[in-house]
Amino acid sequence: MTTLRLSALCLLGLLGGFIARALHLPLPYMLGSLFLVALLTAAFPRALPRDYRFPEKFRSIFIAVIGTTIGAQITWEILGHLPRMVPSLIALTLFVPLTQTVNYQIFRRLGGYDRATAFYAGAPGGLIDSIVAGEAAGADVKMLAVQQFLRIIVVVSALPVGLSLWYGHPVGSAAGISLAGGDVGLEHLPEVIGAALLGLFIFRRLHLPASQLIGPLICAALLTLSGLAVIEAPQWVISGCQVVIGTSLGTRFIGVEWKRLLRAGWLSALSVTSMVCIGLAMALPVAPLTGQHPDVLVVSFAPGGVTEMALVALSLNTNPAVVTLHHLYRIVLTVLTLGVVSKRGWFDTPRKPGQPETGGES
């Protein structure tokens, strides 16, 4: 019964991904699966047991594969841009804690969230790990997932639209641009899976923060840079991983009230607006020091998806490696910050007597 339910949920998530792709939405397989599963579980709460939990060990494997694909993007070409990008990377180092602080105040004071939910919902990156760490800290996982996905949705939707209106032509995936360099076969899939499992195993043993994502990411980066392996997976494998992750998060929406979803919407709009304004304020003075156009750095600072922001960079006729470098740095810095905070328990929400711990295996 458990396997049958899991298969049905993943097929439902896949349908959501297909629908989102047909509508030309950003990050279709991740957001489409999340939205459809969340919508149906919220509309039909009896479809799943109220205490249903998506298998965390099963999900962590797919998170690890995503980590390897991100780590494989760290190439010598990207590292070659480091010297010129030092000023903007320093600014980005300030951007992460500043936006986290501003977001915390928005979600805590205006949203009325508890400390843990407000802090992890305000993370300007590390979507999956912020949810996992927040769950372990006792946060409201449903609202945390809502806020984190709204951040992605708003940024990857609004920023390309805004730049399209500014330039007078479509940018990003709406312009039909793709990062795919050609058809990728299955010949390197064993290396992808091996790097994912190796990184997951080693970094969990080391008890380092965000091991399910950062471990495979670092492992894949080292293998790619050293030339020992080629980390390259077919797009359908990556899309399938996104479906599983989106589906797993969609199951968290059982019993969420629509009133709370509406409140999350305007809080997200305020949060994203503040982050974009902070990014713009930092990008304008730093741009001359890096030799990059301010628009490129605005895209580099925008707390959205790595792939979509890289596509926007291609639309602006600039090297996507610059944008990718900034976003990878933002994600890694955010996740490491979350790991330190989680380990120290600064924002943990005290559990009620008898309440079980959550998130220990994810």
N, C-alpha and C positions, 0 to 999 in steps of 0.2 A: 504493500500500500504506500509506503514511504517513497519507494523508487518511482512508482506510478505517479504520485503527486508531484514529485520533483520534475519528472519528465514533462508532465502537463504544464507546469509553471514555466519551464524553459521554452516550451513550444509557444506558449502565450507571449512570452517575452520576445521571442523571435518574430512573431506576428507584429508586435508593436514596433520592432526594428524595421520591418519591411514597410509598414505604414509611414513611419517617420522618414524613411529614405524616399518613398514615393512623393512625400510632401516637400522634399529637399530641405529638411531640417538639419541643423548642425548636430554633430555627434549622434547620428540617427539610431544606431544600435544600442548605445548606452542609454540615451535619454528616452528613446521610443519604448524600449522594454520596461524601463522604470515607470514611465508614465502610464502605460496600459495596465501593467500589473497593479500599480498603486491605485489607479482609478477603479479597477474591478474589485480589488480587495476592500477599498473604502466603500464602494457602492453595495457590495455583497459581503458583509463582514462574516457571515456564516459559512462562506465558501471554504475558509480555512479555520482551524482551531485558534482561539484567541492567543494561546501560548505557542503557536507554531513558530519555529525558528529554522531558517534556511541552514543547511549543513555548512558550518563554518570551515571545516577542513577542506571540504569540496570546493568552496568558494575561494579559499586562499591559493589553491593551485592556479586558478585563472587570473587572480590578482598578480601572482608571480610571473606568469607569462606576459602580462601587460608591462610589468616592471622590466623584463628583459628587452622588450621592444623599445621602451624609453631609453634604457641604458645603451642600446645599440646605436642610438642617435648621437652619442658622445663620440665623435670622430676626431681625427687629427685636424681636419678642416675647421671644425668648431673650436677646438682648443687653440688653433692658430689665430683666432680673433680675440683671444683673451687680453693681450697687451693693450689693444685699442679700446677694449671694453671696460677697463679697470674703473674709470670714473662712474660709468653707469651701473656697474656691479656693486660699487660702494654705495651708490644711491639706492639700489635695490635692497641692499643689506639693511638700510634704514627704513625702506618702504614696508618691509614685512612686519616688523614689530609695531610701526606706527599705525598701519592699517588694522592690524590685529587689535590694538588698543582702542581705536576709534570704533571698530565694529563691536567690540565688547560693550562699550558704552551704549551703542544703539540697541543691541539686543537685550542688554541688562536693564537699562533705564526706560527705554521706550517700549520694548517688547515685553518686559516683565519676566524674562526667562531666568531660570536659576543660574548660578555661577558657571557650572560646568557646561550647560547648554549654550549660554551666551558666549563663552570663551571659544569653544570648539566650532560653533556655528560661524564665528567671525574669522576663522582661519582663511587667509587669502590664497589657499592652495592645498594640495594634499587631500583631495576630496575623499578618497576611500579611507585614508588613514585618520583623518579628522573624525570620521564617523566611528571607526573602530576604537580610537583612543577615547572619544567622548563617551561611547557606550561603557567602556571599562571604568570611566570616572563617574558613572551614574547619571549621565545626561539623558535628556528626553530624546531618544534615538529617532523617533518619528519626525519631530520638528527639526532636529539637527540635519537629518537627511534632506528634508524639504529645503532648508535654507542653503545648504551646500549645493544642491542641484539647481536651485533658483539662481545662485551666483553664476554657475556655468551657463545656464540658459540665457540669462540676461546679457552677460558679457559677449558670448559668441553669437548672439542674435543682434543685439543693439549696436555693438561697435562696427561690424561690417556694414550694417544698414546706414549708420551715421557717416562712415567714410564713403560709402557709395553715393550718398546724397551730396557730400562735400566735393567729391571728384567728378560726379556726373556719370559714373559707370559702375557696374557691379564689381565687388571685390570679394575675395575669399572663395568658398566653395560655391557660392551663388554665381560666380563667374565661370564655373565649369573647370576650375583649376584643381589639379590633384598632385599629391606628393609622390604618387606611385611612379617608380622609374621603369615599370614594365611588369609583365607577369612573373610572379614568384612561384616556384614549384615547391615540392615537398622535400627536396634534397637536403635542406638545412634544418628541417623541423626537429630532428633528433637533437641537434645542438641547442636549439631554442628551449626544448623541454629539459634537456640536461642542465643548462645554465639556470633555468627557473628553479628546478628542484635542488640543485647544488646551493644556490644562493639562499633559498628558503631554509634548507637544512642547517647550513653553517651559521647564518645570522640569527636563527632562532636559538641555536645552541649558545651563542654569545650573549643572548638576552639584550640585543640592541634594539632601539626603538624602530617601529615601523618595519620590522624584519621582512614581512611578506611582500613588500614593495621595494624597499631600499636594498635588501640583500640581493635579489635577482638583478636589480638595476646596476649595482656596483659590479657584480659578477659578469654581467653581459658587457659592461663598459671595458673592463679589464681584458676580457677575451677578444673584444673587437679591436681595441687599441694595440694589443700585442700581436694580433694576426693569427692567434691560435685557433680561432673559430669564426665562422660567419654566422651572425645572428640575424636571420632573415626568415620571416614567416609569411605565408600567404595572407592576403587581406581577409579571407573568409575565416581564418583561424583567429585573427585579432578581433574581427567582428563578433565571432562566437563567444570569445572571452568577455567582451563588453556586454553581450546579451545576458550571460550568466550573472555578471556583477550587477547589472541594472535590475534583473529579475529579483536577485536576492534582496536588494534594497527596497524594491517595490513591495515586497511582502511585509515590510515594516509598517505599512500604512493602515493596518487593520484598526478600525475604530477611530481614525483621525476625524475630527470635526471640521466641517467646511469653514466655519467661522475662523478657526485657527489657521487654515490655509490662506484665507484672504488676508489675515494679519501678517502672515509670513511674506505675502506678496509685496506689500508696501514697505515692509522692513527691508526686504532684499533690494528693492529699487533704491531706497535711501542708502543702504550699505554700498552697493555697486557704484552709485553716483559719487559717494565720498571717496572710494578707492580710485576711480578714474580721475577725479579732480586732484587727488594727491599725486597720482602718477604723472599727470600733466604738469603739475607744479614742479616736479622733480625733473621731468624730461626736458623742459624748455631750457633751463640753465646748463644742463649736462650735455646736450646735443652738440654744441660747438667743440667740446673737448674730445668727443668720440669720432667726429667727422660724419655722423649719421644725421639724417633728416629728423626733425622732432616727431613727425608722424610715425616713423619707424620705432622710436623709443616709446611713444605712447602705446603702440601695439605690443612692445616688449614688456611694458609694465602692466598691461591689462590683465587682471586675474582670471583669464579664461582658459580654454583648452589649448594644449600645445599645438595640435594638428591644425585646428582652424586658424589660430593666430599665425602659424607658418604660412598657411595659404593666403592670408591677407597680405603677408610680407611679399609673397610672390606677385600678388596683384599690384603692389606698389613698386615693382621692379627693383627689389632689393634682395640681398642674400638671405634666405630663410634661416641659415645657420646662426645669424646674429640674434634673431628673434628666439629661435629654439634654445640657444645658450642661456638667454635671460630667463626663459620660462623654466628650463630644467633647474637652474640655480634657485629660482623662486620656490619651486616645488620642494627641492631637497632641503633648502633652508627652513621652509615652513614645517616640513615633516620632522626634521631634527629638533626644531623648537618645541613642537608638540610632544615629541618623545621625552625631552628634558622636563617639561612641565608635568607630563603624566607621571614620570618616575618620582617627582617630588610631591605630587598630589596637591599642588597649590589650589586647583579649582575643582577638586573632587566634591561631589555632592554626597553627604552622609546617607548611607542606606538605612532603611527602616529595619528593625529587628526581624530576622527571619527572611529578609529579602536576599535572593541569591545573587552572586556576582555574575557579571556578564562580560562577554568579549574576551575571556581568558585565552581562547584557542584561536582567535582571529588576529 
